[in-house]
Amino acid sequence: MVSPTRQFVQTNVSNTVVPHIHPSHTTIVNRHNINNQHFFPHTQSVVNECHVTNTKCGMPYNPCKCHPRKHGF
């Protein structure tokens, strides 16, 4: 008498590592800012002027009438 054959399953697992490379790059920018400042200095001076006017309003009183007038009046 022969019994039916017993079936067994043996699973062999093989692990494979697949590297996935994701490169990256950093660019360093060194920025130098120049601020040109424009100045416009201004000076100021003051001149004080004084104008004098002499106005003769009539003739001075002459009590001595012996000197004739030059205007011919």
Residue frames relative to the residue before (quaternion, step in Angstrom):
aa qw qx qy qz dx dy dz
M 1.0000 0.0000 0.0000 0.0000 0.00 0.00 0.00
V 0.1283 -0.7773 0.6151 0.0307 3.57 -0.98 0.91
S 0.3402 -0.7337 0.5552 0.1942 3.52 -0.79 1.06
P 0.5866 -0.5651 0.4153 0.4050 3.56 -1.11 0.42
T 0.5579 -0.6222 0.4384 0.3307 3.54 -1.04 0.68
R 0.3360 -0.7248 0.5653 0.2055 3.53 -0.87 0.93
Q 0.2728 -0.7721 0.5594 0.1284 3.53 -0.89 0.93
F 0.0607 -0.7730 0.6314 0.0112 3.53 -0.92 0.91
V 0.1957 -0.7602 0.6070 0.1240 3.59 -1.09 0.64
Q 0.0822 -0.7710 0.6306 0.0342 3.50 -0.82 0.99
T 0.1632 -0.7944 0.5813 0.0660 3.56 -0.69 1.10
N 0.1600 -0.7653 0.6196 0.0693 3.50 -0.81 1.04
V 0.1620 -0.7931 0.5840 0.0604 3.61 -0.73 1.08
S 0.0942 -0.7741 0.6254 0.0279 3.49 -0.84 1.01
N 0.1898 -0.7918 0.5743 0.0846 3.59 -0.66 1.11
T 0.0688 -0.7836 0.6174 0.0033 3.51 -0.85 1.01
V 0.2428 -0.7534 0.5952 0.1384 3.55 -0.88 0.94
V 0.0996 -0.7769 0.6210 0.0282 3.54 -0.76 1.11
P 0.2428 -0.7954 0.5321 0.1590 3.60 -0.37 1.13
H 0.1461 -0.7499 0.6416 0.0682 3.54 -0.98 0.95
I 0.1367 -0.8170 0.5595 0.0296 3.55 -0.45 1.24
H 0.0574 -0.7819 0.6206 -0.0137 3.55 -0.81 1.10
P 0.1432 -0.8347 0.5250 0.0841 3.59 0.12 1.23
S 0.0812 -0.7628 0.6385 0.0620 3.52 -1.23 0.53
H 0.1636 -0.7797 0.6009 0.0648 3.52 -1.27 0.50
T 0.1575 -0.7667 0.6159 0.0898 3.57 -1.04 0.80
T 0.1640 -0.7592 0.6239 0.0861 3.55 -0.88 1.03
I 0.2188 -0.7688 0.5892 0.1177 3.56 -0.77 1.04
V 0.1256 -0.7824 0.6090 0.0348 3.56 -0.71 1.14
N 0.1503 -0.7671 0.6198 0.0699 3.56 -0.75 1.09
R 0.0687 -0.8241 0.5619 -0.0202 3.55 -0.30 1.30
H 0.1251 -0.7722 0.6215 0.0423 3.54 -0.86 1.04
N 0.1608 -0.7935 0.5830 0.0677 3.58 -0.57 1.17
I 0.1542 -0.7706 0.6143 0.0710 3.55 -0.98 0.91
N 0.1526 -0.7806 0.6035 0.0568 3.54 -0.75 1.11
N 0.1650 -0.7862 0.5912 0.0713 3.58 -0.40 1.23
Q 0.1017 -0.8033 0.5862 0.0255 3.55 -0.48 1.21
H 0.1769 -0.7945 0.5778 0.0596 3.56 -0.77 1.09
F 0.0970 -0.7971 0.5958 0.0154 3.53 -0.71 1.12
F 0.1407 -0.7815 0.6047 0.0618 3.55 -1.08 0.73
P 0.0974 -0.8238 0.5557 0.0553 3.59 0.25 1.19
H 0.0871 -0.7890 0.6081 0.0015 3.52 -1.05 0.85
T 0.1643 -0.7699 0.6083 0.1009 3.54 -0.97 0.85
Q 0.1753 -0.7705 0.6063 0.0894 3.54 -1.27 0.44
S 0.0760 -0.7818 0.6168 0.0511 3.54 -1.03 0.73
V 0.2825 -0.7449 0.5841 0.1550 3.54 -1.26 0.48
V 0.1181 -0.7536 0.6436 0.0629 3.56 -1.02 0.87
N 0.1656 -0.7730 0.6064 0.0857 3.57 -0.71 1.07
E 0.0918 -0.8031 0.5886 0.0159 3.58 -0.63 1.13
C 0.0892 -0.7655 0.6350 0.0527 3.52 -1.13 0.69
H 0.0930 -0.7900 0.6058 0.0187 3.56 -0.63 1.13
V 0.1542 -0.7903 0.5903 0.0558 3.55 -0.79 1.05
T 0.0826 -0.7769 0.6238 0.0223 3.54 -0.91 0.96
N 0.1462 -0.7614 0.6263 0.0819 3.55 -0.93 0.93
T 0.0649 -0.7957 0.6022 -0.0062 3.52 -0.61 1.15
K 0.2434 -0.7633 0.5839 0.1310 3.56 -0.79 1.04
C 0.0980 -0.8065 0.5829 0.0139 3.50 -0.44 1.21
G 0.8102 -0.0257 -0.0309 0.5847 3.56 0.22 1.26
M 0.5486 -0.5957 0.4824 0.3339 3.51 -1.38 -0.05
P 0.5206 -0.6223 0.4605 0.3600 3.55 -1.05 0.59
Y 0.5625 -0.6059 0.4431 0.3466 3.53 -1.13 0.64
N 0.0785 -0.7744 0.6277 0.0126 3.55 -0.93 1.02
P 0.2478 -0.7998 0.5212 0.1654 3.60 -0.29 1.14
C 0.6622 0.4479 -0.3053 0.5174 3.57 1.21 -0.41
K 0.1774 -0.8228 0.5343 0.0772 3.56 -0.34 1.23
C 0.4409 0.7176 -0.4511 0.2953 3.55 1.18 0.28
H 0.6495 0.4736 -0.3315 0.4939 3.60 1.15 -0.24
P 0.3438 -0.7542 0.5076 0.2353 3.61 -0.57 1.00
R 0.5257 -0.6265 0.4781 0.3203 3.53 -1.19 0.58
K 0.4634 -0.6994 0.4762 0.2633 3.50 -1.07 0.74
H 0.6087 0.5889 -0.3525 0.3980 3.60 1.15 -0.39
G 0.4595 -0.7039 0.4372 0.3199 3.56 1.16 -0.27
F 0.4613 0.6847 -0.4556 0.3329 3.64 1.11 0.35
